[in-house]
């Protein structure tokens, strides 16, 4: 084990129902998209070394290359995520009085998750890093606690606006129902997480814009402020969106795909009541719906998920969405 190369992964995540209520003590159902992932390689070395990847290097071909790079990955690449994960791992071990052996490592990462389209690329890098550190130091962090540690790395260390949903899905994998009940969260620090058999899921498609750059989390700011001020419309709408996850869980277990189809559309329509949706994002949803599929955001915008009835609808989705610079994939969850 001491000289072994450790390789770990974490996959993209798509919110199926209930998002964005995870940040408001709500309920969600999420699935893992194994088509895209973040991979960590970690191996022993004399000093602790985080290898810089292309997006971490401050050398650009010209001014336009710099502009494009910042639009896509922000002012920092993935190394800050790895640094935050290592810090939180160290603090957890300290708090739990786990003495770590005196050994160092080199860590490098690679991610195929499309950036800035709401597929949880940042938390995938963090999750994969945590898994690698746990293996390297032979430390077991309980599964229900791990998502909260990953979230604190993003929120407390890096100031990223996020909820627990992504990290829970990436830690548990497959299809997961999550209840972030306020009392339970305050008492335990985590929600109730329940796996749903992914083989019960209907025909799902995922589509994402290939030319959309946005900062994930930016759309939540106004809603959060209104929620905290006790805005009736926001509170009621958030509650209604959260309840869709309960209805969706029943629909999946009963294979009532017509009901699930309607719930997915309803989720997005309710979101529109309290959030501003950009023209580019609205075009994504409306194009998919015109093809005969349901559609909602997988996260904060830039990609959508929904049900398609047959191959004819899927082919139509591929053709029509390509016209607006969106790529369609069939998500693999298992």
NUTORDO-105311 format. One record per residue (C-alpha): x, y, z; residue number from 1; residue in one letter; chain. Coordinates in Angstrom, 3 decimals. Layout:
ATOM        u        v        w num residu chaine
ATOM        X        Y        Z NUM      a      A
...
//
This chain:
ATOM        u        v        w num residu chaine
ATOM    0.000    0.000    0.000   1      x      A
ATOM    2.877    2.416    0.861   2      x      A
ATOM    4.185    2.601   -2.705   3      x      A
ATOM    0.925    1.975   -4.521   4      x      A
ATOM   -0.602    4.508   -6.874   5      x      A
ATOM   -4.101    5.295   -5.632   6      x      A
ATOM   -6.728    6.124   -8.233   7      x      A
ATOM  -10.185    7.382   -7.249   8      x      A
ATOM  -13.130    8.879   -9.131   9      x      A
ATOM  -16.328   10.813   -8.582  10      x      A
ATOM  -18.962   11.417  -11.233  11      x      A
ATOM  -21.154   14.219  -12.546  12      x      A
ATOM  -24.486   14.696  -10.819  13      x      A
ATOM  -27.943   15.594  -12.188  14      x      A
ATOM  -30.797   16.743   -9.971  15      x      A
ATOM  -33.862   14.798  -11.045  16      x      A
ATOM  -36.415   16.387   -8.716  17      x      A
ATOM  -36.573   18.848   -5.845  18      x      A
ATOM  -33.564   21.032   -6.611  19      x      A
ATOM  -32.711   23.724   -5.585  20      x      A
ATOM  -34.396   23.022   -2.222  21      x      A
ATOM  -31.379   21.218   -0.692  22      x      A
ATOM  -30.106   24.601    0.459  23      x      A
ATOM  -33.460   25.338    2.129  24      x      A
ATOM  -34.065   22.207    4.249  25      x      A
ATOM  -35.955   20.619    1.354  26      x      A
ATOM  -35.936   17.236   -0.408  27      x      A
ATOM  -34.329   16.107   -3.659  28      x      A
ATOM  -33.704   13.105   -5.890  29      x      A
ATOM  -30.391   13.049   -7.743  30      x      A
ATOM  -28.632   10.650  -10.050  31      x      A
ATOM  -24.987   10.084  -10.912  32      x      A
ATOM  -23.956   10.584  -14.560  33      x      A
ATOM  -21.086    8.170  -15.105  34      x      A
ATOM  -20.508    9.507  -18.635  35      x      A
ATOM  -18.438   12.289  -17.018  36      x      A
ATOM  -16.109   12.162  -14.044  37      x      A
ATOM  -13.238   13.601  -12.033  38      x      A
ATOM  -10.231   11.333  -11.487  39      x      A
ATOM   -7.532   11.636   -8.845  40      x      A
ATOM   -4.108    9.961   -8.920  41      x      A
ATOM   -2.217   10.018   -5.615  42      x      A
ATOM    1.143    8.409   -4.854  43      x      A
ATOM    3.879    8.683   -2.172  44      x      A
ATOM    6.543   11.377   -2.608  45      x      A
ATOM    9.130   13.156   -0.424  46      x      A
ATOM    7.055   16.378   -0.273  47      x      A
ATOM    3.340   17.110   -0.523  48      x      A
ATOM    2.883   18.215   -4.131  49      x      A
ATOM   -0.301   19.244   -5.953  50      x      A
ATOM    0.400   18.957   -9.682  51      x      A
ATOM   -0.896   21.871  -11.737  52      x      A
ATOM   -3.130   21.030  -14.681  53      x      A
ATOM   -3.666   23.179  -17.775  54      x      A
ATOM   -6.368   25.310  -16.100  55      x      A
ATOM   -4.043   25.997  -13.132  56      x      A
ATOM   -1.153   27.338  -15.228  57      x      A
ATOM   -0.905   31.110  -15.728  58      x      A
ATOM    0.532   31.024  -19.245  59      x      A
ATOM   -1.752   32.032  -22.137  60      x      A
ATOM   -1.385   32.185  -25.911  61      x      A
ATOM   -2.840   35.706  -25.985  62      x      A
ATOM   -5.374   37.997  -24.284  63      x      A
ATOM   -8.354   36.159  -25.842  64      x      A
ATOM   -7.104   32.825  -24.504  65      x      A
ATOM   -6.960   34.375  -21.004  66      x      A
ATOM  -10.493   35.804  -21.356  67      x      A
ATOM  -11.903   32.429  -22.481  68      x      A
ATOM  -10.050   30.604  -19.720  69      x      A
ATOM  -11.399   32.889  -16.960  70      x      A
ATOM  -14.947   32.659  -18.360  71      x      A
ATOM  -14.786   28.874  -18.264  72      x      A
ATOM  -12.835   28.052  -15.099  73      x      A
ATOM  -12.861   31.324  -13.142  74      x      A
ATOM   -9.693   32.866  -11.760  75      x      A
ATOM   -8.496   29.593  -10.291  76      x      A
ATOM   -8.392   26.038  -11.604  77      x      A
ATOM   -8.893   22.806   -9.688  78      x      A
ATOM   -5.830   22.930   -7.445  79      x      A
ATOM   -7.618   25.207   -4.953  80      x      A
ATOM  -10.314   22.498   -4.605  81      x      A
ATOM   -7.679   19.865   -3.837  82      x      A
ATOM   -6.014   22.201   -1.337  83      x      A
ATOM   -9.356   22.790    0.411  84      x      A
ATOM  -10.084   19.038    0.505  85      x      A
ATOM   -6.683   18.271    2.041  86      x      A
ATOM   -7.175   21.019    4.672  87      x      A
ATOM  -10.646   19.737    5.649  88      x      A
ATOM   -9.388   16.140    5.770  89      x      A
ATOM   -6.545   17.186    8.073  90      x      A
ATOM   -8.918   19.135   10.328  91      x      A
ATOM  -11.339   16.196   10.521  92      x      A
ATOM   -8.540   13.856   11.592  93      x      A
ATOM   -7.353   16.388   14.172  94      x      A
ATOM  -10.863   16.809   15.609  95      x      A
ATOM  -11.323   13.019   15.757  96      x      A
ATOM   -7.842   12.609   17.300  97      x      A
ATOM   -6.687   10.430   14.410  98      x      A
ATOM   -2.887   10.601   14.250  99      x      A
ATOM   -1.762   10.547   10.634 100      x      A
ATOM    1.533    8.809    9.730 101      x      A
ATOM    4.412   11.048    8.691 102      x      A
ATOM    4.259   10.497    4.932 103      x      A
ATOM    3.689   12.759    1.938 104      x      A
ATOM    2.147   12.406   -1.501 105      x      A
ATOM    1.836   13.893   -4.954 106      x      A
ATOM   -1.688   14.375   -6.254 107      x      A
ATOM   -2.898   15.115   -9.765 108      x      A
ATOM   -6.409   15.438  -11.150 109      x      A
ATOM   -8.280   15.207  -14.412 110      x      A
ATOM  -11.941   16.015  -15.049 111      x      A
ATOM  -14.130   15.322  -18.081 112      x      A
ATOM  -17.177   17.003  -16.486 113      x      A
ATOM  -18.359   19.953  -18.628 114      x      A
ATOM  -17.651   23.196  -16.740 115      x      A
ATOM  -20.190   25.767  -15.529 116      x      A
ATOM  -23.301   23.879  -16.686 117      x      A
ATOM  -24.630   22.626  -13.348 118      x      A
ATOM  -23.176   19.093  -13.350 119      x      A
ATOM  -21.246   19.435  -10.062 120      x      A
ATOM  -17.721   19.374  -11.477 121      x      A
ATOM  -16.117   21.143   -8.488 122      x      A
ATOM  -17.589   18.815   -5.867 123      x      A
ATOM  -16.574   15.788   -7.965 124      x      A
ATOM  -12.905   16.836   -7.722 125      x      A
ATOM  -13.303   17.316   -3.953 126      x      A
ATOM  -15.090   13.973   -3.498 127      x      A
ATOM  -12.470   12.053   -5.488 128      x      A
ATOM   -9.687   13.775   -3.498 129      x      A
ATOM  -11.306   12.844   -0.170 130      x      A
ATOM  -11.574    9.214   -1.317 131      x      A
ATOM   -7.886    9.180   -2.263 132      x      A
ATOM   -6.821   10.683    1.083 133      x      A
ATOM   -8.934    8.162    2.999 134      x      A
ATOM   -7.233    5.322    1.119 135      x      A
ATOM   -3.715    6.750    1.456 136      x      A
ATOM   -3.980    7.343    5.202 137      x      A
ATOM   -6.351    4.403    5.829 138      x      A
ATOM   -8.936    6.641    7.512 139      x      A
ATOM  -12.642    5.842    7.341 140      x      A
ATOM  -14.978    8.849    7.350 141      x      A
ATOM  -18.611    7.717    7.848 142      x      A
ATOM  -20.565    7.932    4.586 143      x      A
ATOM  -23.326   10.145    5.998 144      x      A
ATOM  -20.779   12.699    7.335 145      x      A
ATOM  -18.495   12.854    4.278 146      x      A
ATOM  -20.824   15.047    2.098 147      x      A
ATOM  -20.977   17.683    4.863 148      x      A
ATOM  -17.165   17.823    5.071 149      x      A
ATOM  -16.935   18.184    1.280 150      x      A
ATOM  -19.565   20.946    1.349 151      x      A
ATOM  -17.672   22.839    4.073 152      x      A
ATOM  -14.548   22.758    1.882 153      x      A
ATOM  -16.503   24.583   -0.837 154      x      A
ATOM  -18.604   26.936    1.285 155      x      A
ATOM  -16.320   27.754    4.248 156      x      A
ATOM  -12.941   27.567    2.522 157      x      A
ATOM  -13.703   28.770   -1.002 158      x      A
ATOM  -16.908   30.781   -0.640 159      x      A
ATOM  -18.757   28.719   -3.261 160      x      A
ATOM  -22.552   28.984   -2.904 161      x      A
ATOM  -23.762   25.373   -2.683 162      x      A
ATOM  -26.052   22.868   -0.967 163      x      A
ATOM  -25.563   19.277    0.151 164      x      A
ATOM  -27.304   17.529   -2.747 165      x      A
ATOM  -24.324   17.215   -5.126 166      x      A
ATOM  -21.964   15.820   -2.516 167      x      A
ATOM  -24.518   13.301   -1.199 168      x      A
ATOM  -25.168   12.003   -4.728 169      x      A
ATOM  -21.435   11.757   -5.470 170      x      A
ATOM  -20.657    9.960   -2.196 171      x      A
ATOM  -23.602    7.511   -2.292 172      x      A
ATOM  -23.766    7.147   -6.123 173      x      A
ATOM  -26.578    5.647   -8.217 174      x      A
ATOM  -29.952    7.291   -7.563 175      x      A
ATOM  -30.476    8.904   -4.144 176      x      A
ATOM  -33.493   10.404   -2.365 177      x      A
ATOM  -32.483   13.032    0.205 178      x      A
ATOM  -34.497   14.655    2.970 179      x      A
ATOM  -32.768   17.699    4.497 180      x      A
ATOM  -35.307   18.098    7.303 181      x      A
ATOM  -34.399   21.166    9.416 182      x      A
ATOM  -34.618   19.449   12.815 183      x      A
ATOM  -32.586   16.444   11.646 184      x      A
ATOM  -29.971   18.659   10.006 185      x      A
ATOM  -29.536   20.733   13.173 186      x      A
ATOM  -29.400   17.673   15.400 187      x      A
ATOM  -27.094   15.438   13.311 188      x      A
ATOM  -25.520   17.787   10.785 189      x      A
ATOM  -26.762   15.679    7.858 190      x      A
ATOM  -30.051   14.585    6.290 191      x      A
ATOM  -31.782   11.258    5.677 192      x      A
ATOM  -30.350    9.650    2.553 193      x      A
ATOM  -32.002    6.707    0.831 194      x      A
ATOM  -30.831    4.830   -2.259 195      x      A
ATOM  -33.342    4.109   -5.032 196      x      A
ATOM  -32.675    1.237   -7.435 197      x      A
ATOM  -31.480    2.970  -10.671 198      x      A
ATOM  -32.904    0.106  -12.764 199      x      A
ATOM  -36.366    1.528  -11.954 200      x      A
ATOM  -35.602    4.763  -13.807 201      x      A
ATOM  -37.242    5.446  -17.211 202      x      A
ATOM  -35.509    6.564  -20.452 203      x      A
ATOM  -33.604    9.677  -19.437 204      x      A
ATOM  -31.640   12.104  -21.589 205      x      A
ATOM  -29.183   14.803  -20.542 206      x      A
ATOM  -28.408   17.878  -22.641 207      x      A
ATOM  -25.930   20.646  -21.983 208      x      A
ATOM  -24.915   23.849  -23.714 209      x      A
ATOM  -21.441   23.628  -25.223 210      x      A
ATOM  -21.022   27.420  -25.366 211      x      A
ATOM  -22.473   28.539  -22.047 212      x      A
ATOM  -20.208   30.061  -19.414 213      x      A
ATOM  -21.695   31.127  -16.091 214      x      A
ATOM  -20.672   31.104  -12.455 215      x      A
ATOM  -22.540   28.281  -10.740 216      x      A
ATOM  -24.519   29.514   -7.758 217      x      A
ATOM  -25.009   33.103   -8.938 218      x      A
ATOM  -28.722   32.592   -9.646 219      x      A
ATOM  -29.465   31.557   -6.054 220      x      A
ATOM  -28.403   34.765   -4.340 221      x      A
ATOM  -31.641   36.746   -4.555 222      x      A
ATOM  -33.797   33.731   -3.623 223      x      A
ATOM  -31.701   32.988   -0.546 224      x      A
ATOM  -32.061   36.566    0.688 225      x      A
ATOM  -35.826   36.484    0.105 226      x      A
ATOM  -36.100   33.074    1.808 227      x      A
ATOM  -34.218   34.321    4.875 228      x      A
ATOM  -36.424   37.416    5.058 229      x      A
ATOM  -39.498   35.159    5.193 230      x      A
ATOM  -40.855   35.967    1.690 231      x      A
ATOM  -44.144   34.018    1.467 232      x      A
ATOM  -43.967   33.305   -2.265 233      x      A
ATOM  -40.417   31.943   -2.048 234      x      A
ATOM  -41.108   29.809    1.046 235      x      A
ATOM  -44.286   28.281   -0.435 236      x      A
ATOM  -42.665   27.628   -3.827 237      x      A
ATOM  -39.589   26.016   -2.233 238      x      A
ATOM  -41.904   23.785   -0.169 239      x      A
ATOM  -43.868   22.802   -3.274 240      x      A
ATOM  -40.665   21.957   -5.187 241      x      A
ATOM  -39.409   19.868   -2.237 242      x      A
ATOM  -42.678   17.901   -2.146 243      x      A
ATOM  -42.119   16.895   -5.794 244      x      A
ATOM  -39.237   14.686   -4.580 245      x      A
ATOM  -41.642   12.716   -2.347 246      x      A
ATOM  -44.112   12.308   -5.208 247      x      A
ATOM  -41.249   11.421   -7.554 248      x      A
ATOM  -39.930    8.703   -5.248 249      x      A
ATOM  -43.378    7.044   -5.246 250      x      A
ATOM  -43.653    7.416   -9.042 251      x      A
ATOM  -40.224    5.779   -9.590 252      x      A
ATOM  -40.977    2.890   -7.231 253      x      A
ATOM  -44.355    2.325   -8.952 254      x      A
ATOM  -42.837    2.879  -12.436 255      x      A
ATOM  -45.446    5.576  -13.054 256      x      A
ATOM  -43.405    7.355  -15.705 257      x      A
ATOM  -46.250    9.577  -16.953 258      x      A
ATOM  -46.518   11.040  -13.465 259      x      A
ATOM  -42.732   11.399  -13.204 260      x      A
ATOM  -42.684   13.183  -16.578 261      x      A
ATOM  -45.193   15.776  -15.322 262      x      A
ATOM  -43.313   16.244  -12.037 263      x      A
ATOM  -40.067   17.023  -13.901 264      x      A
ATOM  -41.804   19.735  -15.955 265      x      A
ATOM  -43.555   21.063  -12.846 266      x      A
ATOM  -40.202   21.374  -11.040 267      x      A
ATOM  -38.879   23.736  -13.706 268      x      A
ATOM  -42.130   25.732  -13.977 269      x      A
ATOM  -42.114   26.361  -10.214 270      x      A
ATOM  -38.468   27.415  -10.369 271      x      A
ATOM  -39.412   30.044  -12.973 272      x      A
ATOM  -41.811   31.631  -10.444 273      x      A
ATOM  -39.009   32.653   -8.093 274      x      A
ATOM  -35.845   32.717  -10.227 275      x      A
ATOM  -34.758   34.639  -13.294 276      x      A
ATOM  -33.999   32.253  -16.139 277      x      A
ATOM  -31.650   33.463  -18.875 278      x      A
ATOM  -32.781   33.373  -22.511 279      x      A
ATOM  -30.113   30.775  -23.311 280      x      A
ATOM  -31.343   28.459  -20.542 281      x      A
ATOM  -35.013   28.994  -21.419 282      x      A
ATOM  -34.239   28.096  -25.041 283      x      A
ATOM  -32.718   24.810  -23.853 284      x      A
ATOM  -35.856   23.781  -21.931 285      x      A
ATOM  -38.366   24.992  -24.531 286      x      A
ATOM  -36.553   23.233  -27.409 287      x      A
ATOM  -36.563   19.917  -25.521 288      x      A
ATOM  -40.242   20.252  -24.642 289      x      A
ATOM  -41.155   20.964  -28.276 290      x      A
ATOM  -39.512   17.624  -29.132 291      x      A
ATOM  -41.981   15.867  -26.794 292      x      A
ATOM  -39.655   15.394  -23.796 293      x      A
ATOM  -39.882   16.743  -20.269 294      x      A
ATOM  -37.126   19.121  -19.158 295      x      A
ATOM  -35.691   20.746  -16.046 296      x      A
ATOM  -32.271   21.980  -14.931 297      x      A
ATOM  -29.820   19.391  -13.615 298      x      A
ATOM  -28.428   22.057  -11.302 299      x      A
ATOM  -28.214   25.829  -11.538 300      x      A
ATOM  -28.521   26.061  -15.327 301      x      A
ATOM  -26.652   25.206  -18.500 302      x      A
ATOM  -27.819   21.593  -18.661 303      x      A
ATOM  -31.189   19.855  -18.537 304      x      A
ATOM  -32.537   16.393  -17.805 305      x      A
ATOM  -35.838   14.778  -18.688 306      x      A
ATOM  -37.707   11.725  -19.924 307      x      A
ATOM  -38.043   10.772  -23.575 308      x      A
ATOM  -40.685    8.231  -24.634 309      x      A
ATOM  -38.913    6.511  -27.543 310      x      A
ATOM  -35.981    6.654  -29.969 311      x      A
ATOM  -37.927    8.928  -32.310 312      x      A
ATOM  -38.101   11.589  -29.567 313      x      A
ATOM  -34.440   11.029  -28.673 314      x      A
ATOM  -33.366   11.532  -32.301 315      x      A
ATOM  -35.451   14.692  -32.492 316      x      A
ATOM  -33.763   15.961  -29.312 317      x      A
ATOM  -30.296   15.339  -30.762 318      x      A
ATOM  -31.123   17.199  -33.993 319      x      A
ATOM  -33.006   20.168  -32.520 320      x      A
ATOM  -30.715   20.755  -29.553 321      x      A
ATOM  -27.642   20.641  -31.781 322      x      A
ATOM  -29.070   23.678  -33.587 323      x      A
ATOM  -28.735   25.691  -30.370 324      x      A
ATOM  -25.239   24.397  -29.519 325      x      A
ATOM  -26.371   21.743  -27.051 326      x      A
ATOM  -25.123   18.166  -26.862 327      x      A
ATOM  -27.433   15.278  -25.905 328      x      A
ATOM  -26.260   12.170  -24.057 329      x      A
ATOM  -27.969    9.117  -22.594 330      x      A
ATOM  -26.870    9.152  -18.949 331      x      A
ATOM  -25.322    6.042  -17.404 332      x      A
ATOM  -26.130    5.825  -13.698 333      x      A
ATOM  -24.877    2.313  -12.907 334      x      A
//
